[in-house]
Amino acid sequence: MWEGSTSRRRLLAWAALLALSLGLHLWRLGERSFHHDEAIHASLSFNLARQGEYRYDPTYHGPLLYALTAAGFTVLGDSDFTARLPIALAGVLLLGVAWSLRREIGEAAAWWTGLLVTLSPVFLYYGRFLRMDVLAVLMVTAALVAFLRLVHGASRSWVWLGVWAGLAFATKETAYVTVVLLGLTTVVVAARKGLVEPASEGGRWLLEHRWGVAASLLAAVAVAVPLYTVLFRWPSDALFPIKAVSYWWHQHSIERVRGPWWYHLPRLVQYELLPLAAAAVLMLRRRKRRSLEIFLFTFGALSIAMYCYLGEKVPWLEVHQVWPFIPLAGIELAEVFGRPRRWPRMVATAALAITAATAVTAAFVTDEISPSLPRVESLVYVQTCPEVAALAREGERLGKGGGTVAAVSGEAAWPLTWYWRHLDIWWDLPAPGMRPPLVVCDPGQEPEVRSRLGPAYSARRIPLRAWWVPAGTHPTLRDILRYLVTRKPWSAIGSTDVVVLERGAAPAAAVRDVAVPEALKDRLGVVSARVIGEGYLRSPRGLAVSTARMAVADTGLSRIVFFDRSGAPLGISLSAQLKEPEDVAWLPGGVLAVADTWNHRVLVADPGSGKVRPLPQPDGGWYGPRSVAASPAGTLAVSDTGNKRIVMIEPGGRRLWTIGEPGSGPGELDEPVGLAWIGRRRIVVCDTGNHRLQVLSPRGRVERIVPLPGAWPNLYSRPQVAVLGPRRWVASDTPNRALWVVQNGRPERVDLGELGITPSGVAWSDPVLFVADTQGRVWALRLAPRPGNAAATRPASPAP
C-alpha cells in the first residue's frame, strides 16, 4: 500500500482515517444515558461556565476537563453532545499522535497505529464518555512524542514537552502513576547493559541539557498552576501534588472500588486482544529489536502489572494499559500487510474485523445497561440505566408548563442534577403541602414521602444504576463462549433502584365505591364493593380489622397504615422502624401484634401512643415471622416461617410453646404462613410448601387437612387465610392471582387476575371480606348472608 505511493495517496489514506474517527466519535454522541461521574463532570463544567465557580478536588481529578467543557458550553451551548465533545475530539486527536510517529516507526506503521487507536473498543467507548482517561493519554503521548523529537535534536521540543506534561498533570492523577512507570521502564531497559554505564550516560545527558530541562519544568508549572488555582483565585492549590498524591494513595490503601487483582486481564483479552497479541508477535519474531520497541513493550507490561496492583479497579483504567501496545501492533500490521504471505494477512484481517465489530457493538448497540436489557458489556461500570434518561425526558416535557417540576432526594440527584439543570427542581424531600408532578426518592424514603404527599400519587420503581460483576461467579466454558458471542451474561445484572411517584390528574378519594364484577357476584356472593387506600398504600400484605379501625401491614412501605372503618386514613405512626412487616392482628385492649418479618421479631404496638414492645422469642429465635393471629381469648399464634413451625404465646407473654416441625406428614409444615383461628380451640394454617390447609389444635393435634391442588406454585407465595365461619374459609394465592374458597372441606379457586386484582392478605369482619391487593389498595367486599358465613372469629376487643 505504501511502497512507491505518492504523497497524495498517503494524504488520502490519512484523510479517510480522520473521517472514520470523526464519524465513530461524533455519531449519536449525546444519546447514551449520562453516567453518575459524567453528570458530576458536566455539572461542574456548567457551573464554571455560568458562574465561574470551580475549585480543585482530587475526588473529581484535574481541572483541564472542566476548563475545556466549560469553554465548549460557552461557545456551543450546553447539551449532552457538547458535554462529551472535548473527550470525543481528544479521541480523534490521537490520530495526530500516530501521524507524528512516522519518523520513528515508519509511514505505514503510523497509519496502522492510527487505525488501531480508532477501532480500539476501549478507546472508542471511553472516547465517547465524559471522563478524563482518553484526554490524559492524549497529553501523555504528546509529551512522549515531544521527548522523541528533542532526542533527535529538536531543541524547541523542550518547551512542548513541558506544556504537554503540565496538561497531563492537570488532567488526571494517573500522570503520577505514569511518571513512576516511565522511571521503572527506564531502569528495566537500562539494566540490559548494566546500571552503572546507562546511569552515567543519563546523568551526562541531563547535565548537558540542563537548560532545556529547566525550560521544560518551567513550562509545565506555567501551564498547570494557573489551571489548578483558577488563575490564582485559590493560590493554596498551587501545591496540588500534595492533595493529589495523599488522596489517591489513601483510596488505593482502602480499596474503595475493590476487585480481584486480575480484574483488568479478562477485559483486556476480551476487547484488546489484537494489539496485545500483535505486539507480542512482533517482539517474539524480531531478532533485532529497536530501543523504542523494547521500551514500549516493557512500559506496557509494567502498566498492566501496576494497575493490577493498584486498589482502584474500574474498567476505564484499561485505556492507560493498552495504549503502549498500539504502536507496536501498528508496526506488526504494517509488516504483515507489506509482505505477500497470505495466511498472516487473513488472520490479521479477521482480527481487525472482530475488533471493529466489537468496538461498534460496544459503543452503539450494547452501550446501555439495565436489568430489563438482555445484553451487557463487561467494560460498562455502574452505568446509569436508560429508564432514568426516559424519566429525565418526562421531566423536561413537564417543565414546559413552568413551576416546580419535581422533588428529588437521595441517589437520583446524579444524574438528574445535570439533566434537570434548567428546570425548577426542589432538591430534597417534598416539604409538607408540596404536590409536584414528580417525586424521585430512594426506596427507604418512600414512606416519609407518601406521608408528606397524601393521596393521588402512583408509584413505580425503576433502576437507577446497574452493574454486572463477573468476578465471584463460576461460569462454565459454555457460559463464557455464549457471552463472548451474544453478550448475554451468565449471572444477574444488579441495580440500585429509585422510586418515582407521579401525581394523578386530581386527588383521589381514600375510599371509593366500585361496581361489582359479575365474577365476584357469582363466585363469592359479593353484593357491593369499595376500594380503600389508593395513594396511601404500596404493597399491602396483612390485614387486621376491628370494630373501629383497620390496620394494614405494607411491605413496600415497611410500615403499618391505619384507616377507620369507613376507609379514611388515620395519621397514626408507630415509633419502631419496621422492615417489610407481613401481618398484623388485634389483641385484647386495642393493641396490635405486628409480624416485623425481616427485623426477625414480633411486636406489640399501641396505636394510641405509637409505642411498641417486642414479644418473647422462642428457642432459636425468630426467622421470618410472617403471620400473626389472635384467638378470642388473646392467645397469639405466629407462623415462624423460616423455622417451619407455629409459635403460640399466651396473653401477656406468660407462656410460649411451639407446634409443628419440618416435613410433609400430618402436623408437619413446610413454609407455613397464613394463620386464622376457628373459634377458640382450632387454628387453620396455610402450609405453603405442602400446598394444603391444615387445621390444628393449639397443641398441634391434626384435626383436618384440605389439599389445594395447584395452589402456591413457589415457597415464597406468602398466602394469608381468613375464617368466615366454622365451615367456610378464604385463602389468598398471590402468584395465581386467585382466592381459594373452602366450603365444608371442598376447595374452589376464584381467579381474580382478569379483574386486575392480585390478592395478598385477607381478613373477615362480618359481612365484609377485606382483600389486600398488591396494586396498592384494599378491596372491601360485602357478601350476601349465607349459612357458612356465621361470624366465627371476631376481634377480641375493639380498638380505642
N, C-alpha and C positions, 0 to 999 in steps of 0.2 A: 504493500500500500504506500509505503513511504519512500522506498528506494527510487531515486530519479524523479520523484514527484516535483511538481512546480510549486512555487511559493503560493500561488493562488489556490491550488488544490489543498495545500495544508491549511490555509486560512478557512476554506470552505468546510473542512473536516472539523476544525475548532468551532466554527460558527454553528454547525449542526449540533455539536455537543452543547454549546451555550443555549441554543433554542430548546433542546431536550431538557436541560437542567431548569431553565425558566419555566417550562411547562409543568414539570413534575413538582416544582416547589411552589408555584403560584396557583395552580388549578384547584378550586374548591378549598382554598387555604383557610377560610373562616368558618367552614361548616362543622368541623368536629367539635363536640362539646368541650368547653373550657375545663381543663384540669384544675384542681384545687390550687396548685402552685401557679399555674398560668393566670388564674384570676387575681391572685395576690400581686404578681408582677405587673399585670395590666393596670390594676387599680393604683398601685404605687406610681406607675408611669403617668396615669391620668391625673393624679394629684399634683405631680411635678409639673405637668403641662399647664394645668388650670390655676393652681395656687402657688406654684414654685416650692412646694413642700417636699422635702426628701432629706433623710439622714441615713448614713450607712449603718446597716445592721447585718452582721455576718450570717445571721439566720437566712437572709434573703440574698446573700452574695453581693458582688461588687456593683458599683454604680453605672458601669458603661451601658448595660442593657436598658436601664431606666432612662438614661440620657438619650439614647438612640430612639427608644419607643416614644418618649415624650416629644422628641423632635418630629417624629412621624405623625403623631396626633396633631401637633400644631400646624403642620403643612397639609396633611391629607385628611384630617378629621379622625375621630376615634371610632373604631369598629373592631369586630373580631378579626377581620382581614388585616387592617393596618397594625393591630397589636402584634400579630405574628410576622409581619413583613420584615422587620430587621433580621430575624433569625433566618427566614427564607432566603433573603439576599445574601446572608453570610454563607449559607449552603451553596448558593450559586457562585460566590466569590472564591470558594475553594478551587474552582477551575483556574483562577488566576495563579494560585499557588502551584497547581500542576503545570501550567504554562511556563512559569518561571523556573521549573526544574529541567527544562530542555537541555541546558548546557551540561548539567550533572548526570542525567540518566539517558539522554537522547530524545530526539523529536518524537519517535513512535512511542517510546515508553512513557513519556509525559502525557501523550494523548490517551493512552490506555489507563494511566493513573486518573486522569480526569473522568473517563467513562466509569471507572470503578467507584470513585467517590460520588458520582451522580447516581449510580444504581445501588449503592450500599443500602440495604434495608434499614440498618440502624441510623446511618447518616440522614437518609431521606425522612424517616419517621420523626426523628428529633430535629430535623431541619425544617419541619413544619409545626413546631412546638415551641411555645414561649418559655424556653429555658435557655440557660447560658452556654450549654456544653458545646454546641457546634460553633458558636461565636468564639468561645475560648480556644478551641482547636484551630480556628482560622488565625487568631492572633499569635498563637504559639508557633504554628508552621510558618507564618510570615516572618517571625523573628528568626527562626532557624534558616530560612532561605536567605535572609539578610546576613546571617553569620557565614553561610557558604560564600556569599558574594565577597565579604571582606577577606575571607581566607584566600580568595583568588585575586586579591589586590584592590578591590573597590573600597577605597578609604571612606567614602561618604556613607557607606553602609553601616558604620558605627552608630551614627545618629538614628538611622532607620531601625537598627537592632534595638536601641533604647526605646524608641517610640512604640514598636510592636510589643516589646517586653512590658512596658508600662501599661499598655492597653490590656495585655493578657492578665496582669495582676489586678487591673481594675474591672475585670470581667468575672472571674470566679477563683475561689481559693484553691482549686486544683492546680493553679500555677505553682504553688509552693511544692506540691507533690511532683510536678513536672521537673522543677529545679533539682529536687533530690534524685529523681530518676536519671536526669542527664548526668549528674555527678557520678552516680553508681555506674552508669553505662560507660562513662569515660574511664573510670578505674578498671572495669572489667575488660574493656577493649585494650587499654594500655598494658594490662597485665600480660598480654601475649608476648610482649617484648621485655617484660620485667618492669617494675615500677620506677626504678631509680632513673633510668635514662629518659623515659617519657615525662616524668615529673620535672626533670631538669630542663628538658626542651620546652615544656609548657611554661615553666617559670620564666625562661629567657624570652619566650614569645610574648608573654604578658608584659614583661618589663619593656620590651621593645615597642609595644603598642599601648603603653600606659595612658597616653593622652587620648587615644581612641576609646579605651575602656572608661576613662573619666567622662568623656563626652557621651558615651552610651548611658552611663549611670545618671548623669545629669538630665538627659533626655527622658529617661524612664521616670525620674522624680517629677520633672516638669509636666509630664502627661498625667501621672497617676494622682498626685497630691491635689491639684485643683478639682479633679473629679470626685475624690473621696471627701474633700472638705466643702463641696458645692461652692466652688470659687471662694474658698476660705471663710465661708459662713460658719463652719464648725471646725475651727483650727485644731482642736484636740484630735480630730480624726486623721490628721497627718501621720499619726502613729498607728495607722490601720493594720500593719502587720501583727502588732501585739494582739489586737482584738481578734483578728482572723485566726491566727495560729492557736491561741488559747481556747477559743470557742470550738473550733473543729477538732482539736485534739481531745477535748472533753467529749464531743459527740462520738468520736472513734472509741474512746475508752468505755463509754456506757453502752455502745452499740445501740443507739436509739432506733435505727432501722436495721435490725439484725437479720441475718440469714446465714446459711451454711457457707463455709469458706469457698466452696466450689460454685457458689451462686451464679457467677458470670459464665462459667465454662459451657454448660449446655446451650445457653443463649448464643454465645459466640459461634458455636458449632452450627446451631440451627440457622442463624442469619448470615454469618460472615465466614462460612467455610471456604468460599472461593479465594478471598485474599489471604487467609491464613494458610491454606494448602498451597497456593501458587507461590507464596513467599518461601514456604518450607522446601518446595521442589527446587526453586532457584538456588537456595543455599546448599542443598544436597547435591545438585547437579554440577554447580560450578567448582572447578578446581582452584581457580584463582579468583578469590572474592575481593571486590574493591572495599576500601575502608568505609565508604558511605554505606554499602550494603551490610557489612558486618555491624556497623553502628546502629542502623535502623532495626535490624533483626534482634540485636541484643536489647535495644531500648524497648521494642515491642514485647519481648518475652518478660523483661523485668516489669513492664507496665501491668501485664496480666497478673504476675505474681504479687505486685504491690496492691492492686485492687482486690485480689483475693484475701490479702491480709487485712486491709482496712475494714473497720467495723460497719461502715455505711454501705448497705447492699441495695442499690437501686439500678434499674437497667440502663438509664441514660449515661451511667459511668462507662458503659461499654464503648461509647464514642471515643473516649480517651485511650482505650486499649487497642482498638483495631486500626487507628489511623497510621501508625508507623509501618504496618504491613502493606498498606495500599500501594506506595511507590514500588516496593519490591515485587508485588504482584503485577504492577504495570510493566516492569522490566521483563518479567517472565512471559506475560502475554504478548509483548512486542516480539520477543524471540520466537514464541510458538507460531504466531501468525506471519512471521517473517521467514519461516522455513517451509519447504514444500511437503513436509511429513504430514500425512493425512490424519492419523489417529490422534495425535496431540491436539490438532485443530478441532476434531469432532468432540473430544472430551471438553476442551475449553469452551466451545460453542454451547454445548449442553449446560455447562456450569453457568455460563453467562445468562442463558435463557432462564434457568431455575432461579438465579439471583434476581433477575429483573422481575420475574413473576412474583417472587416473594416480596420484593420491595413495593411493587404496585398494590398487591393484595393487602399488605400491612398498612400502607399509607392511605388507601382509598376504599377498601372493601371491609376489612375486619378491624378498622381503626377505633371502633366503639366497643365498650364492654358493658354488659348488664346481665343479671340473672335471667332476663327474658330473651337474650340472644343466644343462639346455639354455638357460636364460634368465638374464639378468643386468641389473641396473640400473647405470647409469654413476655414480650417486651412492654406490654401495657401494664402500668403500675398504678393501682388505686385511682383509676380514671373516673372522672365524672360520668354518670350514666346519661344516655340520651333522653331519658324521661325528665331529667332536670332541664335540659335545653327546651323541651316541649313546654314545661312549666314556665320557663323564662319568656317564651313567646306568648303564652297566655297572659302573663302579667303585662307585657308590652301592649297587647291588644286592649286590656282593661285600662291601661294608663292613658289611652287616647281620650278618655272621658274626663280626666282630671281627678283631683282628690287623692286621698291616701289609697294606694292600690293594695298594699299587703302589710302584714306584720310578720317579721321574720326573727326567729330566735334559734340559737343552737348551731349545729354543724352546717346547716344550709346557708349560713351567711356567706360562705365561699362555696360556689362561685357566684351566688346571687348578688353580692355586693358589686361585682363587675357588670353582670347582665342588667341589673336594675339601677345603674348609676344615674340615669336621667329621670327616674320615677320618684314619686313621693312615697317613701317606704318608712315604716315605723320599725326600727331595728331593735326590737325587744318583744317580750310577750305583750299581747294587746292589753292596754290599760282598761280598767272597768268602764263599761259603757261604749267602748270601741267596737265597731262591727265592720271591719274592712272586707272587701270582696274575697281576699285570700289571706290565710294564715298558714305559715310554714313553721313547724317546730319539730323537735326531737320527739320520738315516741314516749319517752318518760315525762315529757312536759304536757302531753295531751290532756290528762285530767284537769290540770290547772287551767289550761287554755279553754277547755269546754266550760268550766265553771265561770270563766270571765265572759265568754261569748253568749252563753244562753243557747236557745234552740235555733233551728233553721240553718244549721251548718252540716253539710255532709262531709265525710272524711274518707280519704284514701291514703294508702301507704305506698310510697314509691322509693326505689333505690336511689340513694344519693351518690355514693361512690362504690365501685365494685372492684374486686381483685380475684385473681386466680393464682394460687400458690401451689405449684407442682411439688415443691420440697415437702418432705414429710409424708408423702403418699407412696404407694407401692404399685406402680403401673406394671402391667405385663408388656412384653415386647409388642404384642398386638395393639395394646392401647397406645403405645408410643408411635408406632407406624401409622395408625389411624389418625392420630393427632397431627403428625407431620404432613399427611396428605390432605386432611379435611379441616384441620384446626378445631375439631370438636374435642373439648377437654375430657379427661378421664375422671375428673372429680368435680365437685360442685363449685360454682362461682359464688364467692361470698360478697356481702354488701353491707354497708351502713345505710340504714333507711331513715326517711323523714316522713312526717305526717303532713298532708296538705288538707286543710279544711276550707271548703268553698261555701260561701253564703248563698242561700236559696233566694228565689225571687221575692219572697215575703216570709216573715216569721211564721213558722208552723206552730200549730197548737200542740201542746204536750200530749193531748189526748184527742182522738177524733173517732167518730163513728164511721164504720165502713160497711159496705154491702156484704152479705154473707154469700160466699160462693156455694153453688149447688152441691159441690162435692162435700163440703163441710155439713150442709144440711142433711144430706142423705147418710153420710157415714158416721157422723158424730152426733147428729141431732142438734146442731147449733141453730139457735133462733135469732141471735143478734151478736154483733162483734164490734170491738173497739180496738184501736191501736194506741199504745201508750209509749211515751218516752222517746219518740223520734227527735233527734237533735241533742238528746241527753245521754244516750247510750251508744256504745261502740260494739262490744261483743258480749252481750248478756248471756249468762250461764244459769246459775242457780237462782231460785225464786223462793221467797217466803212471804205469805200473806196473812195478816192478822185482821181483826175487825176494824182497825184504824189505818194501817199502813201496809205498804208493800216494799220489801227490800229486795234489791237486785244485785247479785254478785256479777260485776262486769270485768271479765279477764282482760279485755283490751284496754280498759282504763285503769286497771289494778285498784279498784275502789268499789265501795258499796254505795249504790244510788238509791235514794228513798223517794217514794211517791205516796200521796194519800190515796184513799180508796177510790177517789174519783179520777185518779191519774195525774193530778197536779204534782209537779216536782217539789220536794222539800229540801231546803238548804241545810241538810244535816251532814256534818263531816266527822269522821272518826279520827282520833288522834294518832292511830298507828299507821305506819307506812306498809301497805299490803303489797303482795306480789302475786298477781294473777289468781285472786280468790275464785274458787269454783262454786261454792254453795253457801247458803245461809239457812237458819232455822230459828223461829221464835221460841223462846224459853219462858217459863213462868216468870211473872214480874215485868214483862215487856222488854226483856233484854234479848240480845241476838247472839246466836252462835255463828261463827264465821270460820269456814274452812280456808285458811290462808295458805293455799296449796304450796306455793314454791318458796314460802318462808318456813315450810315444814312445821306448822303449828296450827292449833285450833284456839280461837279466841272467843271470849265473851265480851260483847260490846253493849254499852248503854247509849242508845241514840239520843237520850236527853242531854247527857253531859259530853258525849263523844269519847268518854274514857273506855279503855279496853284492858283486859287482863287475860293472860294465857291460861288454858286449862292444863291439868297434869298430863304428862306424857306417858305412854305405855312403855314397857320394856323394849329397848332397841330404838325408841324414839319414833317420830312420825316420818313417813316417807311418802309424800304426796297425798295428804288427806284431801279427798275430792268431794265428798258429800256428807252432809250432816242432817239428821232427822231427830225431832224431839217427840217423845210419847206424850200422851195427855198428862201423865204423872211427872213429866220433866226429865225422864231418862234420855240421855243423848246417845244416839248411835252415830259413829263416824266410820266411813269407809277409808281405811288406811291402804290406799290402792297399791302402792309400790310394795308394801309388805304382805299384800294378799290376805287381808283379814278385816274383821269388823271390830271396832273398839267400842265398848259400852261404858258410859260414865253416868253414875248416879247423880241426882241433883246436888249442886254444891261441890261436886268433885269428891264426894265422900269415899266412893269406891269405884274401882276401874277394873274391867276384865275384857278379855278378847274372845272372839269366836271365829271359827273358820281357820283353814290352813290351805297352803297351795295345793292345787290338784284339780281334777275334773270329776271326782266322785261326788255322791250326795254329801252336802255340807262343806265340800271343798270349794275353793274360789280361785278364779284367775282374773285379775284386774277388776275387782269389784268396784263399782262407782255408785250409781244412784241408790238411795235408800228412802223408804217411806214406811210408817207404822200402819198396821191394820189393827185398829183398836189399841189395847194396852199390852197385849201379850204376843203379838206376832209382828215381824218386820219383813218386808219384801226387798230383795237385793237384786240389782242389775249385775249379774255375773257375766261381765262383758266377754272375756276370753272364751267362756264356755257357751256363749250365745243362748243364754237362758235366764229366766227369773227364778229365784229360789225364795221360798217363804220359810223363815227360820224363827225359832223361839229365841228369847233373849239369852238363852243358854246354849244356842247353837243346834238345837234339835231340828231336823228337817221335817217340815210339815207339808210342803208341796214343791214340785219342780215343774215349770212351764217352759218347754223349749220354744225358741223363737227362730225358726229356720231362716237363714239369710240376713239376720239382724247383725248390726255392728261388725262390719267387714274387717275392722282392724282393732288392735288393742287400745288405740287412742280415740275411740269413738265417744267416750265420756258421756254415756247416757244418764238421764235422770228419770225418776219414776214418781207418779202421784197416785194416791188411792182415792178413788171417787166413791167407793163403797166397799163392803166386805167382799163382793164378788166381781167388782169392776175396777181395773187399774189401767193407767196410761203410762207408757214409757216412750222416751224420745229416741230417735235414731238419726243423728245428725248426718253421717255420711250418706245415708239413703234418702235424706230429706223427707222423713216419714215419722209417723207416730204408730206405736203398737197399742192396740186396744185389746185388753184381755178381759173377756166376759165369761164367768163360770169356768175358767181354766182354758178357754179356747181363744187363741190369739188371732187377730186380724190386723193387717197392715193398712194404714191410711196414708197414701202418698200425698205430700204437700208441695213437691217441687214445682209442679205446674202452676201453683198459686203464688210462687215467689217466696215461700216460707221455708226456712232452714231451721227446724226446731232444735233447741238445746235443753234448757231447763223447763220443767213443768211443775205446776202447783194447783191445788184444788181448794176453792172456798165456795161451798155450795151456794148458788148453782153455776158458778163461773169456773171454767178451766183456763188458767193462765199459761201461756206458752211463750217462752223466750225464743226470740228469733235472732240468729247471729247477724242479721242485716241491720241490727241496731234498734230493735223495738221489742215490745211485748204485746202479744195478742191476748185480749180478754174475750173469751168465747162463752157466751151464755148458753147453757144446754137446756133442752126441754126436760121436764121431770120424767124420770123413769125408775123402775124398781132398783136397778143396780147402782143408782147414784145416791143412795142414802148416805148422809154425812157420817162417815166412819171416823174421820180424824179432823178435829177442829183445833185451832190454836189453843195452847194450854192456858194462855191468859192474854187478854187484849193488850196491845201496846199502848202506852200512855200517849 
